[in-house]
């Protein structure tokens, strides 16, 4: 077993888990870390099945994130338009918040999701109450999505470390 590689993989997994709540692609950082470990070890312990599973889990995380934002904005009374507003607002908010170290993108994404859902819903319904509820639904959706993605990140880390430690599973 390549202990230095395993330690690096664990560090990359932890970094990936920290990136997720910040609205950054932590799951994909973890996938790339596992691919990097596989490449360093000539894919003796990380095979096609392992890579396929972790890529699939990461893809599910992205779909769930988008779905939860739409679903909870709608559950709180918003339209599909509010869901799109939450998505666009969250991305813009995360980008605008980047200059503030560590928490800027998180706060920006939450504020942006709220504002995007509320504005998009208000332009459709012209009611402040409905727009506010849709905004709160978008915030709850973003928080739930981050929690789900962190859980899926733990799954990716466990699968990767298990493949490395068990020493089999190459091509």
C-alpha positions as CSV (number, residue, x, y, z in Angstrom):
1,X,0.0,0.0,0.0
2,X,1.2,3.5,-0.8
3,X,0.9,5.2,2.6
4,X,1.9,8.7,1.3
5,X,-0.7,8.4,-1.4
6,X,-3.3,7.3,1.0
7,X,-2.5,10.2,3.3
8,X,-2.8,12.6,0.4
9,X,-6.1,11.0,-0.6
10,X,-7.4,11.5,2.9
11,X,-6.3,15.2,2.9
12,X,-8.0,15.7,-0.5
13,X,-11.2,14.1,0.8
14,X,-11.2,16.4,3.8
15,X,-10.6,19.4,1.6
16,X,-13.4,18.3,-0.7
17,X,-15.8,17.9,2.3
18,X,-14.9,21.5,3.4
19,X,-15.5,22.9,0.0
20,X,-19.1,21.5,-0.3
21,X,-20.8,23.9,2.1
22,X,-18.9,26.8,0.5
23,X,-20.7,26.1,-2.7
24,X,-17.6,24.8,-4.5
25,X,-17.2,21.5,-6.3
26,X,-16.0,19.4,-3.4
27,X,-17.4,16.1,-4.7
28,X,-15.5,16.5,-7.9
29,X,-12.3,17.4,-6.0
30,X,-12.7,14.1,-4.2
31,X,-13.3,12.2,-7.4
32,X,-10.2,13.8,-8.9
33,X,-8.2,12.9,-5.8
34,X,-9.2,9.2,-6.2
35,X,-8.3,9.3,-9.9
36,X,-5.0,10.9,-9.0
37,X,-4.3,8.1,-6.5
38,X,-5.2,5.5,-9.1
39,X,-2.9,7.1,-11.6
40,X,0.0,7.2,-9.1
41,X,-0.5,3.5,-8.4
42,X,-1.1,2.6,-12.0
43,X,-4.7,1.8,-11.2
44,X,-3.8,-1.4,-9.2
45,X,-6.2,-0.6,-6.4
46,X,-8.6,1.8,-8.1
47,X,-10.5,0.1,-10.9
48,X,-13.1,1.0,-13.4
49,X,-15.9,-0.1,-11.1
50,X,-14.7,2.1,-8.2
51,X,-14.3,5.1,-10.5
52,X,-17.7,4.6,-12.0
53,X,-19.3,4.4,-8.6
54,X,-17.7,7.6,-7.3
55,X,-18.5,9.5,-10.5
56,X,-22.1,8.3,-10.2
57,X,-22.4,9.3,-6.6
58,X,-21.0,12.8,-7.4
59,X,-23.4,13.1,-10.3
60,X,-26.3,12.2,-8.1
61,X,-25.1,14.9,-5.7
62,X,-25.4,17.5,-8.4
63,X,-28.8,16.3,-9.5
64,X,-30.1,16.2,-5.9
65,X,-28.7,19.7,-5.3
66,X,-30.6,21.2,-8.2
67,X,-33.8,19.2,-7.5
68,X,-33.9,20.2,-3.8
69,X,-33.6,23.9,-4.6
70,X,-36.5,23.7,-7.0
71,X,-38.5,21.3,-4.9
72,X,-38.3,23.3,-1.7
73,X,-38.9,26.7,-3.4
74,X,-42.1,25.2,-4.8
75,X,-43.0,23.5,-1.5
76,X,-42.9,26.9,0.1
77,X,-45.3,28.3,-2.4
78,X,-43.0,29.3,-5.2
79,X,-43.3,28.5,-8.9
80,X,-40.8,26.8,-11.2
81,X,-39.7,30.3,-12.0
82,X,-38.7,30.8,-8.3
83,X,-36.6,27.6,-8.5
84,X,-34.7,29.1,-11.5
85,X,-34.3,32.3,-9.6
86,X,-32.9,30.4,-6.6
87,X,-30.4,28.6,-8.9
88,X,-29.3,31.8,-10.7
89,X,-29.2,33.9,-7.6
90,X,-27.3,31.3,-5.6
91,X,-24.6,31.2,-8.3
92,X,-24.3,34.9,-8.6
93,X,-24.3,35.3,-4.8
94,X,-21.5,32.8,-4.4
95,X,-19.4,34.6,-7.0
96,X,-20.1,38.0,-5.5
97,X,-19.3,36.7,-2.0
98,X,-15.9,35.2,-3.0
99,X,-13.8,38.3,-1.9
100,X,-14.9,37.8,1.7
101,X,-12.6,35.0,3.0
102,X,-14.1,31.6,3.8
103,X,-17.7,32.4,4.5
104,X,-18.3,35.0,1.7
105,X,-19.4,32.5,-0.9
106,X,-21.6,30.6,1.6
107,X,-23.4,33.8,2.7
108,X,-23.5,35.1,-0.8
109,X,-25.0,31.8,-2.1
110,X,-27.7,31.8,0.6
111,X,-28.6,35.5,0.1
112,X,-28.5,35.1,-3.6
113,X,-30.8,32.0,-3.5
114,X,-33.3,33.9,-1.4
115,X,-33.1,37.0,-3.5
116,X,-33.3,35.2,-6.8
117,X,-36.3,33.1,-5.8
118,X,-38.1,36.0,-4.2
119,X,-37.5,38.3,-7.2
120,X,-38.4,35.7,-9.8
121,X,-41.5,34.7,-7.9
122,X,-42.5,38.4,-7.3
123,X,-42.4,39.1,-11.0
124,X,-44.8,36.3,-11.5
125,X,-47.2,36.6,-8.6
126,X,-46.8,40.3,-7.6
127,X,-47.3,39.3,-3.9
128,X,-44.6,40.0,-1.3
129,X,-45.7,37.2,1.0
130,X,-45.5,34.5,-1.7
131,X,-42.2,35.8,-2.9
132,X,-40.8,35.8,0.6
133,X,-42.0,32.2,1.2
134,X,-40.4,31.1,-2.0
135,X,-37.1,32.8,-1.0
136,X,-37.1,31.0,2.3
137,X,-37.8,27.7,0.5
138,X,-34.8,28.3,-1.6
139,X,-32.6,28.9,1.5
140,X,-33.9,25.7,3.1
141,X,-33.3,23.9,-0.2
142,X,-29.7,25.1,-0.4
143,X,-29.0,24.1,3.2
144,X,-30.6,20.6,2.6
145,X,-28.6,20.2,-0.6
146,X,-25.3,21.0,1.2
147,X,-26.1,18.5,3.9
148,X,-26.9,15.8,1.3
149,X,-23.8,16.5,-0.7
150,X,-21.6,16.3,2.4
151,X,-23.2,12.9,3.2
152,X,-22.5,11.8,-0.4
153,X,-18.9,13.1,0.0
154,X,-18.5,10.9,3.0
155,X,-19.7,8.0,0.9
156,X,-17.2,8.8,-1.8
157,X,-14.4,9.0,0.8
158,X,-15.3,5.7,2.3
159,X,-15.5,4.0,-1.1
160,X,-12.1,5.4,-2.2
161,X,-10.3,4.6,1.0
162,X,-11.9,1.1,1.1
163,X,-10.7,0.5,-2.5
164,X,-7.2,1.6,-1.6
165,X,-7.0,-0.3,1.7
166,X,-8.4,-3.6,0.4
167,X,-5.7,-3.5,-2.3
168,X,-7.7,-5.1,-5.0
169,X,-10.2,-4.0,-7.6
170,X,-7.7,-2.8,-10.3
171,X,-8.6,-3.4,-13.9
